[in-house]
Amino acid sequence: MTKELKHPYCKYVQSLPIDNLHKQYHDFRYGYRITNDNELFGRLLLEINQAGLSWDIILKKEDNFRKAFDNFEINKIAGYTNHKVEELLNNKGIIRNKLKVNAAVYNAQRIIELQNEHGSFYQWLCIHEQQDYTKEKWTKLFKSNFKFTGGEIVGEFLMSTGFLAGAHDENCAIHSLIKNTKYG
């Protein structure tokens, strides 16, 4: 049984039934701070795979992505071989795009480098968040560090993980809930 929150909601989910995947994502995950590096990486991977598609498609395939990409474990993905990449490209449960799959492997390798430099991917994000980066500055930073990260992908990744404002309408009950949450 899921907890139902009272209205008001963001306009795009107001008419959705409580058990709708997009509504569940909105209410319990979108805009909430993620501190775990593997989960941050997983969200980035999902945002990259959403490019050109609807978010509903990604939400429906999320469990398949999690299984196919070893529960988003950065260290495992960074070591993927050509054989594993081919296996992913033949997996009908995920988005089979060679550029996106190769970006996942490259981005995992780059995150390991950032972890070595800054202690964690999360800490690297926090350092830049403290500098009050605009979406444009974040996008430039991501494009210089990762593959397949344009403005929309970066903006959605940062909003969905609580690093950039704008995930919810200001009158949305979830916006107030998230705003009143403290992050460590």
C-alpha angles and dihedrals in degrees: 000000000000125000112250118215123210122249145288100088134164107288095246094062103033094098097041119106115251092249094054111120092228091050091049090049090049094049101042110021116017111100095002114131115257115202101172112096095216091051091046089051090047091054090049090050091051093047090051091050091049091064107120093007138079121270089233089065090053093047090052090050097040095103089049090051091049091051096042093047097048096256088306092290103170096206093053095046092048088060097049113138128215087262091058091046089053090048089054092048088057094047107110091195094071137043105282101211116140094209092052094046092048089047089056091056094044093045091050089053091049092049089055088056090050090048090053091050100040107020095251144007087248091055091049089054092047092052091057093040089058088057090062094238118195119227088259093053091046090050092052090049093050094045089054092051108031142038126244095016114135128162098278094047093048093045094050093044092052095044093046092051096044099253098110128040121240105070092119138025110261092244092051115114089226091055090058092045093052093042090056094050118100121217124212 
